[in-house]
Amino acid sequence: METPNFLGGNIRLLQMRERDLPAICECRNTGGVRERFMDAEEVTEESTRQWFEKCIEEGDCLWVICPRDTENIVGMVSLYGIDVAESMAQFGRLMVLPEFQRFGYAREALATVMGWAKYSGLDHLMLEVRNDNRPAILLYESTGWETEVIEEEVRVMSRSL
Ligand SMILES: CC(C)(COP(=O)(O)OP(=O)(O)OC[C@H]1O[C@@H](n2cnc3c(N)ncnc32)[C@H](O)[C@@H]1OP(=O)(O)O)[C@@H](O)C(=O)NCCC(=O)NCCS
């Protein structure tokens, strides 16, 4: 699946490049972001680069989020585990730097990526989110995601496209 660039109302989603990795690493390690992920350990630039190479090898779609009129990277979003035969993929690695949160950037990025997934022939997305991540769960529930399974720490949600 391709990873096109999108110009939206308030953000641009740009295909992630190797040069973006220091900003992504910093964003992922920021307090308020890092501890929201299942693996809350700090990442390094080297581990971020290894992760990026693996994603590219596996055909994941990775985007950086920039406010519409800037080149500043304020977050990221992705589709991974893309299974064209099963018409499904995992949505994830959504993050926005704390000082840029509550501007509607994640909502717009999510809508754009869901639209692209549908256009590309997928009919189903899945994600995992920590049960204590109320902001993210509210975002997903308000955009039509449904909880499939709740475990002790994490829930699986799905969205038909
Ligand atoms: C979750 C996250 C991506 C939301 O980013 P954002 O750009 O601030 O989100 P938006 O401004 O688009 O808000 C969308 C909706 O999310 C919910 N939401 C976001 N932040 C919230 C908060 N602090 N408290 C309650 N609800 C919140 C609301 O439903 C909001 O809609 P509303 O503004 O109409 O009420 C951001 O908080 C983040 O990066 N968190 C850390 C990483 C993370 O949790 N990623 C998701 C892993 S599954």
The ligand as an SDF file (V2000), in Angstrom:
LIG
                    3D

 48 50  0  0  0  0  0  0  0  0999 V2000
   -4.5090   10.5300   22.2620 C   0  0  0  0  0  0  0  0  0  0  0  0
   -3.8700   11.6940   21.5140 C   0  0  0  0  0  0  0  0  0  0  0  0
   -3.1970   11.1780   20.2550 C   0  0  0  0  0  0  0  0  0  0  0  0
   -4.9670   12.7020   21.1320 C   0  0  0  0  0  0  0  0  0  0  0  0
   -4.3500   13.7350   20.3740 O   0  0  0  0  0  0  0  0  0  0  0  0
   -5.0070   15.1700   20.2000 P   0  0  0  0  0  0  0  0  0  0  0  0
   -4.4610   15.7740   18.9570 O   0  0  0  0  0  0  0  0  0  0  0  0
   -4.8770   15.9350   21.4450 O   0  0  0  0  0  0  0  0  0  0  0  0
   -6.5490   14.7860   20.0020 O   0  0  0  0  0  0  0  0  0  0  0  0
   -7.6810   15.7370   19.4100 P   0  0  0  0  0  0  0  0  0  0  0  0
   -7.4240   17.1570   19.7920 O   0  0  0  0  0  0  0  0  0  0  0  0
   -7.8710   15.4200   17.9850 O   0  0  0  0  0  0  0  0  0  0  0  0
   -8.9210   15.2430   20.2680 O   0  0  0  0  0  0  0  0  0  0  0  0
   -9.7730   14.2370   19.7790 C   0  0  0  0  0  0  0  0  0  0  0  0
  -10.6140   13.6950   20.9040 C   0  0  0  0  0  0  0  0  0  0  0  0
   -9.8200   12.9060   21.7950 O   0  0  0  0  0  0  0  0  0  0  0  0
  -10.3460   13.0100   23.1220 C   0  0  0  0  0  0  0  0  0  0  0  0
   -9.3190   13.6130   23.9440 N   0  0  0  0  0  0  0  0  0  0  0  0
   -8.1030   14.0330   23.5660 C   0  0  0  0  0  0  0  0  0  0  0  0
   -7.4020   14.4750   24.6240 N   0  0  0  0  0  0  0  0  0  0  0  0
   -8.1920   14.3440   25.6880 C   0  0  0  0  0  0  0  0  0  0  0  0
   -8.0420   14.6210   27.0790 C   0  0  0  0  0  0  0  0  0  0  0  0
   -6.9070   15.1360   27.5720 N   0  0  0  0  0  0  0  0  0  0  0  0
   -9.0530   14.3270   27.9020 N   0  0  0  0  0  0  0  0  0  0  0  0
  -10.2030   13.8110   27.4350 C   0  0  0  0  0  0  0  0  0  0  0  0
  -10.4130   13.5370   26.1160 N   0  0  0  0  0  0  0  0  0  0  0  0
   -9.4270   13.8000   25.2620 C   0  0  0  0  0  0  0  0  0  0  0  0
  -11.5820   13.8660   23.0270 C   0  0  0  0  0  0  0  0  0  0  0  0
  -12.6680   13.0010   22.7480 O   0  0  0  0  0  0  0  0  0  0  0  0
  -11.2670   14.7190   21.7980 C   0  0  0  0  0  0  0  0  0  0  0  0
  -12.3790   15.2230   21.1650 O   0  0  0  0  0  0  0  0  0  0  0  0
  -12.9640   16.6670   21.6190 P   0  0  0  0  0  0  0  0  0  0  0  0
  -11.8050   17.6140   21.5770 O   0  0  0  0  0  0  0  0  0  0  0  0
  -14.0040   16.9160   20.5930 O   0  0  0  0  0  0  0  0  0  0  0  0
  -13.4840   16.4920   23.0190 O   0  0  0  0  0  0  0  0  0  0  0  0
   -2.8300   12.4510   22.4080 C   0  0  0  0  0  0  0  0  0  0  0  0
   -3.4340   12.7160   23.6610 O   0  0  0  0  0  0  0  0  0  0  0  0
   -1.5390   11.6830   22.6210 C   0  0  0  0  0  0  0  0  0  0  0  0
   -0.6030   11.7750   21.8340 O   0  0  0  0  0  0  0  0  0  0  0  0
   -1.4680   10.9290   23.7110 N   0  0  0  0  0  0  0  0  0  0  0  0
   -0.2660   10.1600   24.0280 C   0  0  0  0  0  0  0  0  0  0  0  0
   -0.0330    8.9870   23.0750 C   0  0  0  0  0  0  0  0  0  0  0  0
   -1.2630    8.1080   22.9830 C   0  0  0  0  0  0  0  0  0  0  0  0
   -2.0040    7.9200   23.9460 O   0  0  0  0  0  0  0  0  0  0  0  0
   -1.4980    7.5500   21.7850 N   0  0  0  0  0  0  0  0  0  0  0  0
   -2.5870    6.6290   21.5480 C   0  0  0  0  0  0  0  0  0  0  0  0
   -2.1010    5.2370   21.8170 C   0  0  0  0  0  0  0  0  0  0  0  0
   -3.4000    4.0580   21.4340 S   0  0  0  0  0  0  0  0  0  0  0  0
  1  2  1  0
  2  3  1  0
  2  4  1  0
  2 36  1  0
  4  5  1  0
  5  6  1  0
  6  7  2  0
  6  8  1  0
  6  9  1  0
  9 10  1  0
 10 11  2  0
 10 12  1  0
 10 13  1  0
 13 14  1  0
 14 15  1  0
 15 16  1  0
 15 30  1  0
 16 17  1  0
 17 18  1  0
 17 28  1  0
 18 19  1  0
 18 27  1  0
 19 20  2  0
 20 21  1  0
 21 22  1  0
 21 27  2  0
 22 23  1  0
 22 24  2  0
 24 25  1  0
 25 26  2  0
 26 27  1  0
 28 29  1  0
 28 30  1  0
 30 31  1  0
 31 32  1  0
 32 33  2  0
 32 34  1  0
 32 35  1  0
 36 37  1  0
 36 38  1  0
 38 39  2  0
 38 40  1  0
 40 41  1  0
 41 42  1  0
 42 43  1  0
 43 44  2  0
 43 45  1  0
 45 46  1  0
 46 47  1  0
 47 48  1  0
M  END
$$$$
